């Protein structure tokens, strides 16, 4: 992994609002942690080589970002009867299998356990996210082509 790829990864993490990302490819391990205030990410870069102390720390400046809006609506009595389907990974959320195809689901769609709801792209791999329960889609909580975090709410489903 070269310096340009690492810089691009730092920029992506800074803009996505993710608190921490760990990446391991071959003999390279990278951990990027952003502070709560969003001031700057901390990058730990470890390349396993013959020297065990090859673990320099670098801090790159983060672009000034506006505070992120909450990803999910505030819990209320109405939302308590709904089941939240969350992202199982960090990546980019897509509602369609391809740009020229229709969305997997819309608000009001009936779903069955195992139906594909969306795709989350992570490191050039497109992962289909399947329904964990049967029901009706009440709300889609993420915009198409938006970055998502691990365990971020994606859909509200009425299981009744």
FIDRENTI-875823 format. One line per field, with one value per residue (C-alpha): x, y, z; residue number from 1; residue in one letter. Coordinates in Angstrom, 3 decimals. Layout:
<recs>
X	[X,...]
Y	[Y,...]
Z	[Z,...]
pos	[NUM,...]
code	[A,...]
</recs>
This chain:
<recs>
X	[0.000,1.562,1.337,-1.277,-3.663,-3.196,-3.906,-7.073,-8.187,-7.608,-9.681,-12.500,-12.588,-12.500,-15.438,-17.522,-17.820,-16.654,-14.974,-12.459,-11.348,-8.942,-7.503,-5.282,-3.926,-1.132,1.689,0.261,-2.017,-3.558,-5.809,-7.435,-9.229,-11.027,-11.642,-15.148,-14.757,-13.642,-10.403,-7.985,-7.663,-4.934,-3.300,-1.381,0.555,2.199,4.079,5.385,8.984,12.245,12.255,9.580,9.571,8.185,5.070,5.260,2.262,1.180,-1.497,-3.003,-5.154,-8.836,-10.931,-13.338,-16.615,-20.039,-21.450,-23.127,-26.889,-28.184,-28.527,-31.703,-34.769,-35.165,-36.806,-40.506,-43.577,-44.395,-40.958,-40.889,-43.049,-40.693,-37.632,-34.448,-32.265,-28.658,-25.571,-23.317,-20.258,-18.647,-19.043,-21.184,-24.948,-26.710,-30.468,-30.091,-28.144,-26.910,-27.426,-29.853,-31.871,-34.827,-34.359,-34.477,-37.264,-39.317,-41.183,-44.313,-42.706,-43.509,-40.400,-39.742,-36.816,-33.875,-34.994,-32.199,-32.815,-29.722,-26.023,-23.114,-19.888,-16.692,-13.275,-14.726,-16.848,-20.631,-22.324,-26.054,-27.852,-30.766,-33.862,-33.618,-37.397,-40.592,-42.706,-43.285,-40.686,-41.793,-38.775,-35.439,-32.981,-30.002,-29.686,-28.542,-24.754,-24.042,-21.275,-22.532,-20.936,-21.023,-24.310,-25.851,-29.645,-30.677,-34.389,-37.383,-39.611,-43.102,-43.098,-46.892]
Y	[0.000,3.294,6.725,8.022,5.129,5.753,9.477,8.701,6.289,8.971,11.479,8.949,8.109,11.802,12.618,9.578,10.366,6.863,6.662,3.915,1.842,-1.091,-2.423,-5.454,-6.425,-8.945,-7.700,-4.176,-3.175,0.299,1.713,5.138,6.690,10.019,12.103,12.835,16.520,15.566,17.538,15.068,11.349,9.348,6.843,3.811,2.161,-1.189,-3.078,-6.365,-6.669,-7.879,-4.917,-5.328,-1.585,-0.517,1.145,4.898,7.065,9.880,12.479,14.041,17.165,16.582,18.946,21.072,19.208,20.237,18.185,15.080,14.838,11.841,8.817,7.551,9.422,9.911,6.977,7.567,5.548,5.121,3.739,1.275,-1.242,-1.248,-3.403,-1.651,-3.337,-2.204,-2.254,-5.239,-3.379,-0.077,0.898,2.722,2.115,1.472,0.998,-0.432,-3.421,-1.208,2.429,1.477,-0.960,-0.230,-0.049,-3.311,-1.944,1.196,2.506,0.366,-2.711,-6.051,-8.089,-11.688,-13.057,-13.437,-10.769,-8.474,-4.948,-3.097,-3.437,-2.168,-1.755,-2.173,-2.225,-2.923,-5.817,-5.470,-7.191,-7.885,-7.073,-9.442,-9.016,-10.610,-10.595,-10.455,-7.325,-3.993,-1.240,1.826,4.063,4.075,5.852,6.280,8.114,6.202,6.234,7.421,6.096,3.921,2.757,-0.631,-1.067,2.089,1.841,1.420,0.527,0.529,-2.521,-3.134,-6.879,-7.105]
Z	[0.000,-1.043,0.571,-1.904,-1.075,2.656,2.232,0.245,2.983,5.645,3.648,3.179,6.900,7.873,5.591,6.520,10.225,11.195,14.605,13.772,10.783,10.844,7.584,7.160,3.759,3.573,5.782,6.237,9.124,9.351,12.079,11.640,14.633,14.454,17.527,18.760,17.921,14.401,14.783,13.252,12.641,14.316,11.986,13.140,10.327,10.946,8.302,9.572,8.512,9.984,12.413,15.137,16.067,12.642,14.083,13.453,14.290,12.000,12.428,9.312,9.416,8.854,6.775,8.788,8.887,10.058,12.923,11.573,11.853,13.786,11.525,13.158,14.368,18.097,19.806,20.265,21.150,17.436,16.535,19.456,17.602,14.593,14.104,12.991,10.376,10.820,8.632,9.340,8.003,7.053,3.418,0.880,0.893,-2.442,-2.850,-6.401,-7.732,-10.628,-11.665,-14.440,-12.298,-9.969,-6.192,-4.245,-2.022,-1.408,1.625,1.906,0.311,1.921,2.649,3.637,5.622,3.230,0.709,-0.486,0.844,-0.335,-1.155,0.958,-0.999,0.983,-0.699,-4.165,-2.870,-3.111,-0.170,-0.361,2.890,3.453,5.603,9.030,9.470,7.428,7.449,5.750,5.173,7.146,6.610,4.773,7.081,4.710,1.397,-1.679,-2.231,1.338,3.575,6.438,9.656,11.321,13.214,11.681,11.320,7.659,7.691,10.016,9.512,10.834,11.616,12.066]
pos	[1,2,3,4,5,6,7,8,9,10,11,12,13,14,15,16,17,18,19,20,21,22,23,24,25,26,27,28,29,30,31,32,33,34,35,36,37,38,39,40,41,42,43,44,45,46,47,48,49,50,51,52,53,54,55,56,57,58,59,60,61,62,63,64,65,66,67,68,69,70,71,72,73,74,75,76,77,78,79,80,81,82,83,84,85,86,87,88,89,90,91,92,93,94,95,96,97,98,99,100,101,102,103,104,105,106,107,108,109,110,111,112,113,114,115,116,117,118,119,120,121,122,123,124,125,126,127,128,129,130,131,132,133,134,135,136,137,138,139,140,141,142,143,144,145,146,147,148,149,150,151,152,153,154,155,156,157,158,159,160]
code	[X,X,X,X,X,X,X,X,X,X,X,X,X,X,X,X,X,X,X,X,X,X,X,X,X,X,X,X,X,X,X,X,X,X,X,X,X,X,X,X,X,X,X,X,X,X,X,X,X,X,X,X,X,X,X,X,X,X,X,X,X,X,X,X,X,X,X,X,X,X,X,X,X,X,X,X,X,X,X,X,X,X,X,X,X,X,X,X,X,X,X,X,X,X,X,X,X,X,X,X,X,X,X,X,X,X,X,X,X,X,X,X,X,X,X,X,X,X,X,X,X,X,X,X,X,X,X,X,X,X,X,X,X,X,X,X,X,X,X,X,X,X,X,X,X,X,X,X,X,X,X,X,X,X,X,X,X,X,X,X]
</recs>
